[in-house]
Amino acid sequence: MAGGVVLRMFKAEQAAFDAASVTIAEALVGIEALPIFPREAEDILSMSSRERHMWLKDGR
């Protein structure tokens, strides 16, 4: 699932589920604004360093 987080727990652990959900939501606030390193971009996009350099040269 792209762009989402799935958290599954037993129904009997509802309180723990709610606490974990809040913790995860708070940890993800603003994450989209954080910079990433070039190597991380390569991993995320499944591309080689050479491809990344060609993209930068093309202005992408």
Order of alpha helices (4+ residues) and beta strands (2+ residues): alpha-alpha-alpha
